[in-house]
Amino acid sequence: MRTTLQCVLIIGIVLVIIFVLPRNHLSFGQNSTVPSSPIPTETIKIVKPVTTQNVSSQEELIISGQSSDNNLKNCSVSVIVNDLRPYQNAVAKGSGGATDFSEWEFVLHNNYTHINAGENKITSKLFCESASPRWYSVFVNGVTNSSNEDVFSPVQSGEQQQNIPTTNMSGTNEIDGIQSEEQQQQQQYIDTTNMSGTNEIDGIQSEEQQNIPTTNLSGTNEIDGNNNELQVSIVPLKNPVERGDTQDATITVTDSGSRPVANAEIVGKLIYPGDNYEKDFSGITDSQGKFVYSWIIGEKGDVGALSIEVEVSSQGYPPSSATGSFDVVDNS
């Protein structure tokens, strides 16, 4: 009887070892290989209107866009026109309802501001609790008495077109087969442009043509065989600036030939005195190659040098960076 009980006990211990311990070991192994969660990144974009589009300066404008938000995230979208604060709240248009800004819309009413004649800057901002704010800007051309059609490049008026000589493939302008006296005079003083990118008169290049770099059709700009580089400058409006005051920093982007680079993407960071606070910002240069960032210096904190670090990128150029600074002083 005693031997039977011992056998039963031994069998029970063996079953525990076989069925219980491997499961616990497997469970431990699975839990130990769970990958860490990736750091969330957020994006925003203005879909309509687009940069260089002509829009009416006399009518309300519908601004629409997309973002990485959904109805499970706690994000919001706001819009600012021509840097006229405060930011205006956009309306969620995503399929997830009133909190889904994956699709969004903002109607520019005159009670906030309006499109001016000439260049206008429209900036959208995505703010999420899970990541730093993101911005996206476009530059549109305000015109008067325009239709509601989308025009993606400026159109010359009939009067302007009459005053500008037209260029055909043969390099001669004719009306009913007879050249006008004005055209003949223009041809005597203006070099014709052929398809090879080289301008010649009787096979000899003029001195002026030899000094002007030609632009090829490959999409790569070169000067003396070297690829163009982005030149970046940072100029603060005030130096020094008191705490509690506003500050503007103008970031200018040009190529190696000092020509402005439009639509260059700027990602920047403000490093406050004492290295105990940093602030991120971003933007896009306008047609003059400039981007102006405005903010308010906090009333509390250390005094000293505030650094501005920016990284600039643009299609067809290698990335570039620059650093600037100015002094923050006590408002007393």
CORMOTA-V709812 format. One record per helix or strand of 3 or more residues. SS is the DSSP state (helix for helix, strand for strand). FROM is the first residue (numbers start at 1). LEN is the number of residues. Records with the same first field share a line. If there is no record, write none. Layout:
SS=FROM-LEN + FROM-LEN
This chain:
helix=2-31 + 158-6 + 181-9 + 207-5 + 273-3
strand=44-5 + 54-3 + 61-7 + 75-7 + 103-6 + 118-11 + 131-13 + 231-6 + 246-9 + 265-7 + 278-7 + 290-7 + 304-10 + 320-10
